[in-house]
Amino acid sequence: MVKKLFITLANLSGICGIVFCGVSGVARAAGSYYLFGYENMTVFNAGIGMMVLCILIKQEILLWASH
């Protein structure tokens, strides 16, 4: 049950991270410095943080499987 929840959370955070980074990159390439009321770099960093969260959760799931 918890493992399935963690897998879902990891996948959701990874997808959101990719979307945040992609939207931020496209907005910046279009010449906009602000997105959603925040600077593009802030949105980009939030996307990177979500992808790192995804990696850490998936690594924890792999550690559970080895025990």
C-alpha positions in Angstrom: 0.0 0.0 0.0 2.7 2.5 1.0 4.9 1.4 -1.8 2.2 2.0 -4.4 1.6 5.4 -2.9 5.3 6.3 -3.1 5.5 5.1 -6.7 2.5 7.2 -7.6 4.0 10.2 -5.8 7.3 9.7 -7.5 5.8 9.5 -11.0 3.5 12.5 -10.4 6.4 14.7 -9.1 8.6 13.6 -12.0 5.9 14.5 -14.6 5.2 17.8 -12.9 8.9 18.6 -12.8 9.3 18.0 -16.5 6.2 20.1 -17.3 7.4 23.0 -15.1 10.9 22.9 -16.7 9.5 22.7 -20.2 7.0 25.5 -19.7 9.6 27.7 -18.1 12.0 27.0 -20.9 9.4 27.8 -23.6 8.3 30.9 -21.9 11.9 32.1 -21.5 12.6 31.3 -25.2 9.5 33.4 -26.1 11.1 36.4 -24.2 9.0 36.3 -21.0 10.9 36.8 -17.8 7.9 36.0 -15.5 5.6 33.1 -15.4 2.7 32.5 -13.0 3.8 35.7 -11.2 7.3 34.2 -10.5 10.6 34.6 -12.4 11.2 31.9 -14.9 14.3 30.7 -13.1 12.3 30.1 -9.9 9.7 28.0 -11.8 12.6 26.1 -13.5 14.3 25.5 -10.1 11.0 24.2 -8.7 10.8 21.8 -11.6 14.3 20.6 -10.9 13.4 20.1 -7.3 10.4 18.0 -8.2 12.5 15.8 -10.5 15.1 15.3 -7.7 12.2 14.4 -5.3 11.2 11.8 -7.9 14.7 10.3 -8.0 15.0 10.2 -4.2 11.7 8.5 -3.8 12.5 5.9 -6.5 15.9 5.3 -4.8 14.1 4.7 -1.5 11.8 2.2 -3.2 14.8 0.3 -4.5 16.4 0.3 -1.1 13.1 -1.3 0.3 13.3 -4.0 -2.3 16.9 -4.9 -1.3 16.0 -5.6 2.3 
